[in-house]
């Protein structure tokens, strides 16, 4: 290759290398700024720019850029981080809220507010984290106060009072004149807003108006009643007052409230028994029916339980069955329980002459004699105390019959057997039977006689209408229409027909 050609090629290469593009002025960022003076519009290829952090930021490592063919590229890429201002500080009776950031770093803002019942004294309630630390001073909160209370005529403060009332403080009012009462709220408090919860009340004279009285009428009626005045009223029939005292006019109205209630009785539950005519409400004069369980009884069971002005006429109570004093005839109660007697109590009694107890035992505590004994059970006295009449065996007689004695003496209700002679019969047609010892110490009467029997008369009728006739007793008969008696004897005329006695 010719020498002049080599020189030409080398020159072209040198021109190409020296022709790389310059860079514009390097840019700043929100966190970074250029170190030194950079006032030219362009900078040659290879120029190096160094950066420092803006106020409020701190640098972590070097930050450098180099112009490379028209573009600034990082040679060292450090970091500018926001500086921390530390905790902004707490305030008494208040708190703050962090805004704009999540940490106490450059640019962060904290806003303070006072607790309930306190108000901000400072004009500025915020602090900002700057390059030099927190701006402004810590704000102050002071207690809120309510203004003085303006009292109306006749009203006074019952609670303690001073010139300043802080949040939550309470004032109670009362009237100076005891015949007056407060009209309004008697107790107010200072709210968190520094104002009273309500206006102070007024005082007005205590008065009661005439009440609307249902089911009753007011006596000696007045248009206006004043303190301690009595209200006289009566209730309609079947209604009653709630209480026996008359209502009095008080600062709270009538006390007690005048009312007339319908007279009712309640019967919800009966211990050891139940109600057979159960209703929700029983009115005046209504009767309740109570049935006691086995082994229990009502006090005075034969008397009705009636709803009265003062409740039930008798208690609705089933108690252990008791035994009343028995009505003992022909004898006397000797010893035993008090009356009414409780269950299992024993009663001893003695009978007059010619009488004997239903059941008797030896009474070992006195003379060891035999006395009548009865025990109180859930069914009453067992056996029922009674003195039975005695009948002697000699008093047992039946005409035309044999008597079969079993003992010499019989008690009232005992029986003695007999049998008629031969073909004789009793009035009821029997050949034998029994006679009974009666309360008059005699036996019942019967006879054994000859008799005639008849069931019917063919084509006729007879009187008296019975099947057995005593000896020498007669009957009267009559024949049906179209028939006549075979005999001509006329003893009786009945219904215009000829009859004959037999």
C-alpha positions in Angstrom: 0.0 0.0 0.0 1.3 3.4 -0.9 2.6 5.5 2.1 0.3 8.4 1.4 -2.8 6.1 1.6 -1.9 4.8 5.1 -1.5 8.4 6.4 -4.9 9.3 5.0 -6.6 6.3 6.8 -5.0 7.2 10.1 -6.2 10.8 9.8 -9.8 9.7 9.1 -9.8 7.5 12.2 -8.6 10.3 14.4 -11.3 12.6 13.1 -14.0 9.9 13.8 -12.8 9.4 17.4 -12.8 13.1 18.2 -16.4 13.6 16.9 -18.4 12.0 20.0 -21.5 14.0 21.1 -21.4 16.4 24.1 -24.1 16.3 27.0 -26.6 18.9 28.1 -26.4 20.5 31.5 -26.9 17.7 34.1 -30.4 17.6 35.8 -31.2 18.0 39.5 -33.7 15.9 41.4 -36.0 16.4 44.4 -33.4 14.8 46.7 -30.1 15.7 44.8 -28.3 18.9 43.6 -25.0 19.4 41.6 -21.8 20.1 43.5 -20.0 23.2 42.1 -21.0 25.6 39.3 -22.7 24.2 36.2 -23.7 27.1 34.1 -22.8 26.0 30.6 -25.3 24.7 28.2 -23.3 21.6 27.2 -20.4 19.5 28.5 -17.9 17.4 26.6 -17.9 13.7 26.4 -16.2 12.2 29.5 -17.2 15.1 31.8 -17.9 13.9 35.4 -20.6 15.6 37.6 -20.7 15.0 41.4 -24.0 15.4 43.4 -24.7 16.3 47.0 -28.1 15.9 48.9 -30.5 18.7 49.3 -31.3 20.1 52.8 -33.4 17.6 54.8 -31.6 14.6 53.2 -28.5 12.8 54.1 -26.2 11.0 51.6 -25.4 7.3 51.7 -22.4 6.8 49.3 -21.1 8.9 46.5 -23.3 10.1 43.7 -21.5 10.7 40.3 -22.6 10.9 36.7 -20.4 11.0 33.5 -21.2 12.4 30.1 -21.1 9.4 27.7 -21.8 10.3 24.0 -24.6 12.8 24.9 -26.1 10.9 27.9 -25.3 11.3 31.6 -24.8 7.9 33.2 -24.1 7.0 36.8 -20.6 6.2 37.8 -21.6 5.9 41.5 -25.1 5.6 42.5 -25.5 6.5 46.2 -28.8 7.4 47.9 -30.3 10.6 49.4 -32.5 9.6 52.4 -34.9 11.9 54.3 -33.5 13.0 57.6 -35.3 12.0 60.8 -36.5 14.7 63.2 -37.2 12.2 66.0 -40.3 12.1 68.1 -42.2 15.5 68.0 -43.2 15.4 71.7 -46.4 14.6 73.6 -48.5 17.2 75.3 -50.5 17.0 78.5 -54.3 16.5 78.0 -53.9 16.1 74.2 -52.6 13.9 71.5 -51.3 14.2 67.9 -51.8 12.5 64.5 -49.0 11.9 61.9 -49.9 13.0 58.4 -48.1 12.8 55.0 -45.6 10.2 56.2 -45.4 7.0 58.1 -42.3 8.1 60.1 -41.0 11.2 61.7 -38.9 12.2 58.7 -38.3 15.4 56.6 -41.6 16.7 55.4 -43.8 14.9 57.9 -46.5 16.9 59.7 -48.1 16.2 63.1 -51.4 17.7 64.1 -52.3 18.1 67.8 -55.7 18.1 69.4 -56.9 18.4 73.0 -58.7 15.8 75.0 -62.4 16.1 75.7 -63.0 18.9 78.3 -59.9 20.8 77.2 -59.3 23.5 74.6 -56.2 24.6 72.5 -54.4 27.6 73.8 -51.8 27.8 71.0 -52.7 29.5 67.7 -50.7 26.8 65.7 -51.6 23.2 66.4 -49.2 21.6 63.9 -45.4 20.9 63.7 -43.4 20.1 60.5 -40.2 18.1 60.2 -37.7 20.5 58.5 -34.1 20.3 57.6 -33.4 21.9 60.9 -35.8 19.8 63.0 -39.4 20.3 64.1 -41.0 23.6 63.5 -43.0 25.6 66.0 -43.3 24.9 69.8 -45.4 22.2 71.4 -49.0 23.5 71.7 -50.8 23.7 75.1 -54.3 22.5 76.2 -56.2 24.0 79.0 -59.3 22.9 80.8 -62.6 24.1 79.4 -64.9 26.0 81.8 -68.6 26.7 81.5 -69.9 30.2 82.1 -71.6 31.2 85.3 -75.2 30.0 85.8 -77.9 32.6 85.6 -80.6 31.9 88.2 -84.2 32.9 87.9 -86.2 34.3 90.9 -86.9 31.8 93.6 -84.3 29.3 92.4 -81.1 28.5 94.4 -78.2 26.1 93.9 -78.4 23.1 96.3 -74.9 21.8 95.5 -71.6 23.6 96.1 -70.8 26.4 93.7 -67.6 28.3 92.7 -66.6 30.8 90.0 -65.3 28.1 87.6 -67.1 25.1 86.5 -64.9 22.6 84.6 -66.2 19.8 82.3 -68.2 17.2 84.2 -69.1 19.4 87.1 -72.7 19.2 88.2 -75.1 21.8 89.6 -78.3 20.9 91.5 -81.2 23.3 91.9 -84.0 23.7 94.4 -86.7 26.2 95.2 -86.4 28.5 98.1 -90.1 28.2 99.0 -91.0 24.7 100.0 -94.5 25.2 98.4 -92.9 25.6 95.0 -91.3 23.1 92.7 -88.9 23.2 89.9 -90.1 23.5 86.3 -87.4 22.2 84.2 -84.3 20.0 84.8 -83.2 20.0 88.4 -79.6 18.9 87.6 -77.3 20.1 84.8 -73.7 19.5 84.1 -70.8 21.2 82.2 -70.4 19.4 78.8 -67.1 18.8 76.9 -68.0 21.8 74.7 -67.8 24.1 77.6 -71.6 24.8 77.7 -74.2 23.7 80.3 -76.3 20.6 79.4 -79.5 22.6 79.8 -80.9 25.9 81.0 -81.5 26.5 84.7 -85.0 25.7 85.7 -87.7 28.0 87.1 -89.8 27.7 90.2 -93.6 27.5 90.2 -96.2 27.0 92.9 -97.1 23.3 93.6 -100.6 22.6 92.2 -102.6 19.5 91.3 -105.4 19.4 88.8 -108.6 17.4 89.1 -107.8 13.9 87.9 -109.9 11.9 85.4 -111.3 9.1 87.7 -112.8 6.1 85.9 -115.3 4.0 87.8 -115.6 6.5 90.6 -116.6 10.0 91.6 -114.8 12.9 93.4 -116.3 14.3 96.6 -116.0 18.0 97.6 -114.5 18.8 94.2 -112.2 21.8 93.8 -110.9 23.4 90.7 -107.3 23.6 91.9 -105.6 21.6 94.7 -102.4 22.9 96.4 -99.6 21.3 98.3 -100.8 18.8 101.0 -104.5 19.1 99.9 -106.4 15.8 100.1 -108.5 14.3 97.3 -111.7 12.7 98.6 -113.4 10.2 96.3 -115.5 7.0 96.3 -115.5 4.1 93.8 -118.5 2.7 92.0 -120.1 -0.6 93.1 -117.9 -3.6 92.5 -114.8 -1.3 92.4 -112.4 -0.3 95.2 -109.5 2.0 96.0 -106.0 0.8 95.5 -105.2 1.9 99.1 -107.1 3.0 102.1 -105.4 6.4 102.4 -106.6 9.5 100.5 -104.3 10.8 97.8 -102.3 14.0 98.7 -101.1 16.7 96.4 -97.3 16.7 96.2 -94.6 18.2 94.0 -94.8 15.0 91.9 -98.6 15.0 91.6 -101.1 12.9 93.4 -99.7 10.4 95.9 -100.9 7.7 95.8 -102.5 8.0 92.3 -106.3 8.0 92.7 -107.7 4.9 90.9 -110.7 2.6 91.2 -109.9 -1.0 90.5 -112.5 -3.7 89.7 -112.8 -6.0 92.7 -111.3 -9.3 91.6 -109.8 -12.3 93.1 -107.1 -14.6 91.8 -106.9 -18.4 92.1 -103.9 -19.7 90.3 -102.6 -22.4 92.5 -103.8 -24.5 95.4 -101.2 -26.6 97.3 -102.3 -30.2 97.6 -105.4 -29.5 95.5 -106.8 -28.0 92.3 -109.5 -25.7 91.1 -112.4 -27.3 89.2 -113.9 -24.1 87.8 -110.6 -22.3 86.9 -110.9 -18.8 85.4 -108.4 -16.0 84.7 -110.3 -13.6 87.0 -113.0 -14.0 89.5 -115.2 -11.0 90.1 -117.0 -9.8 93.2 -119.5 -12.5 94.3 -118.0 -15.3 92.1 -117.4 -18.6 93.8 -114.4 -20.8 93.3 -114.6 -24.6 93.6 -111.6 -26.3 95.2 -111.0 -30.0 95.3 -108.3 -31.4 97.6 -106.0 -34.3 96.9 -106.5 -37.6 98.7 -105.6 -37.2 102.4 -106.2 -33.4 102.4 -109.2 -31.3 103.1 -110.4 -27.7 103.2 -111.0 -25.7 106.3 -114.8 -25.5 106.6 -115.3 -27.6 103.4 -119.1 -27.1 103.3 -118.9 -23.3 103.2 -118.4 -21.6 99.8 -115.3 -19.7 98.9 -116.7 -16.3 97.6 -114.8 -13.4 96.1 -115.3 -10.4 98.5 -114.1 -6.9 98.9 -111.2 -8.2 100.9 -110.4 -11.3 98.9 -111.6 -14.8 99.3 -114.1 -15.4 102.1 -112.2 -18.5 103.2 -108.6 -19.5 102.4 -107.9 -21.7 99.3 -105.8 -24.0 101.3 -105.8 -27.8 101.4 -104.4 -29.0 104.7 -103.9 -32.5 106.2 -107.3 -33.9 106.7 -108.6 -33.3 110.2 -111.4 -34.8 112.3 -113.9 -32.6 114.0 -115.5 -33.4 117.4 -118.0 -36.1 116.8 -121.6 -35.8 117.8 -121.7 -38.6 120.3 -125.2 -39.6 121.4 -125.9 -41.7 124.5 -122.3 -41.4 125.7 -119.4 -39.1 126.5 -115.9 -38.5 125.2 -113.5 -39.8 127.8 -110.0 -38.8 126.6 -107.9 -38.2 123.5 -106.9 -35.5 121.0 -107.9 -31.9 121.0 -110.4 -30.9 118.3 -110.0 -30.6 115.4 -107.9 -33.7 115.7 -104.9 -34.4 113.4 -104.5 -37.6 111.5 -103.5 -40.7 113.6 -104.9 -39.2 116.8 -107.0 -41.6 119.0 -110.3 -40.8 120.6 -111.6 -42.7 123.7 -115.2 -42.6 124.7 -117.7 -44.3 127.1 -121.3 -45.1 126.5 -124.4 -44.9 128.8 -126.1 -48.0 130.2 -127.7 -50.3 127.6 -125.4 -48.9 124.9 -122.0 -50.2 123.7 -119.3 -48.6 121.5 -118.8 -49.7 117.9 -115.3 -50.9 118.8 -113.7 -51.0 122.1 -110.3 -51.7 123.7 -108.9 -51.8 127.1 -107.8 -48.3 128.2 -104.6 -49.2 130.0 -103.9 -45.8 131.5 -107.1 -45.7 133.6 -108.8 -48.5 135.5 -107.9 -50.8 132.7 -111.6 -50.7 131.6 -112.8 -51.2 128.1 -113.7 -48.0 126.2 -114.8 -47.1 122.8 -111.8 -46.2 120.5 -111.7 -44.4 117.2 -108.7 -43.1 115.1 -108.6 -40.0 112.9 -107.7 -41.1 109.4 -107.6 -39.3 106.0 -111.1 -40.6 105.6 -112.3 -39.2 109.0 -112.9 -41.1 112.2 -112.5 -44.8 111.8 -114.7 -46.3 113.0 -117.1 -43.4 113.5 -117.6 -43.0 117.3 -121.1 -44.2 118.1 -122.9 -45.7 121.1 -125.0 -48.6 119.8 -128.2 -49.7 121.5 -128.2 -53.1 123.2 -131.0 -55.7 122.7 -131.3 -58.7 125.1 -131.9 -62.2 123.6 -135.3 -62.4 125.4 -136.6 -59.5 123.3 -136.1 -61.5 120.1 -139.6 -62.9 119.3 -141.4 -64.1 116.1 -144.9 -65.6 116.4 -145.1 -69.2 115.1 -141.3 -69.5 114.7 -138.1 -70.9 116.3 -135.4 -68.4 117.3 -131.7 -69.3 116.8 -129.7 -67.3 119.4 -125.9 -67.0 119.1 -125.4 -64.8 122.2 -127.2 -63.2 125.1 -126.8 -59.6 124.1 -126.9 -58.0 120.6 -125.8 -54.6 119.4 -127.8 -52.2 117.3 -127.6 -53.6 113.7 -127.0 -57.2 114.8 -129.4 -59.8 113.4 -131.0 -63.0 114.9 -132.2 -65.9 112.6 -135.6 -67.5 112.9 -137.6 -70.3 111.1 -141.4 -70.5 110.7 -143.3 -73.6 111.9 -144.4 -76.1 109.3 -145.7 -74.6 106.1 -146.2 -71.1 107.6 -144.6 -68.2 105.8 -143.6 -64.7 106.4 -145.3 -61.8 104.6 -142.8 -62.0 101.8 -143.4 -65.7 101.4 -140.3 -67.0 103.0 -140.0 -69.9 105.5 -137.1 -68.2 107.5 -135.5 -64.9 107.9 -133.7 -62.4 110.3 -134.8 -59.8 112.8 -132.6 -56.8 113.6 -131.7 -55.1 116.9 -133.1 -51.5 116.6 -132.0 -48.2 118.3 -135.0 -48.6 120.7 -133.5 -51.8 122.2 -136.1 -53.9 120.4 -136.0 -56.2 117.5 -137.7 -55.6 114.2 -141.2 -57.2 113.9 -142.3 -60.0 111.6 -144.8 -62.9 111.6 -145.2 -66.5 110.4 -148.8 -67.1 109.2 -150.8 -69.3 106.9 -151.3 -67.6 103.6 -152.9 -67.9 100.2 -151.2 -67.1 96.9 -152.6 -65.8 93.7 -150.9 -64.8 90.5 -153.9 -63.8 88.2 -157.6 -64.4 87.4 -158.5 -65.6 84.0 -160.5 -63.0 82.1 -160.6 -60.7 85.1 -158.8 -58.6 87.6 -158.5 -58.4 91.4 -157.8 -56.0 94.2 -155.7 -55.4 96.2 -153.0 -56.2 93.7 -150.6 -58.6 95.6 -149.7 -62.2 95.4 -149.8 -63.3 99.1 -152.9 -63.0 101.4 -153.0 -63.7 105.1 -155.4 -66.1 106.6 -159.0 -64.8 106.5 -158.0 -61.8 104.4 -160.3 -61.3 101.3 -159.9 -59.9 97.9 -162.3 -58.3 95.4 -162.4 -59.3 91.8 -164.2 -58.3 88.6 -164.6 -60.0 85.3 -163.8 -58.7 81.9 -166.4 -57.5 79.5 -168.4 -60.5 78.3 -167.7 -62.6 81.3 -169.4 -63.1 84.6 -168.8 -64.8 87.9 -170.1 -68.4 88.2 -171.7 -67.6 91.5 -174.6 -65.3 92.1 -173.4 -63.9 95.4 -173.0 -60.1 95.3 -170.8 -58.7 97.9 -169.4 -55.6 96.3 -170.2 -53.3 93.4 -167.1 -51.8 91.7 -167.2 -49.8 88.5 -170.8 -50.9 87.9 -169.6 -54.5 87.8 -170.7 -57.3 90.1 -167.8 -58.7 92.2 -167.7 -61.2 95.0 -165.5 -61.6 98.0 -163.7 -64.9 98.4 
